[in-house]
């Protein structure tokens, strides 16, 4: 019985964390940015027949800036995906990583349209060569 309660409590906590962040006050839920954060390369040398794809980065902070100011933040899910609700406009999207990497994040420019979501892939360089 205690084990079931513990599992239920952990499931509720996980769902609560998954819905945290990513909200911008005053914005509508019909515009913004959806994307994925990928880290690569994963292998020092890629060989034919033995691919070494970039890997999603789970549970890291992603932020949107405009004119040098942070306007939205969120976290990636277990598959590296994220969604930021933003009004139409131009933004820089980047993964927030510990200083002194590698890895190092590459900022990605994106324009949010009047309707809908822009799709982006935020790349993180692992430093593997």
Secondary structure, DSSP 8 states (H G I E B T S, - for coil): -HHHHHHHHHHHHHHHHHTSS---TT--TTEEEEEEEEEE--SSS-BTTB----EE--S-EEEEEETTEEEEEEE--TTSEEEEE--SEEEEEEEE--SS-SSEE--EEEEE-SSEEEEEEEEEE----
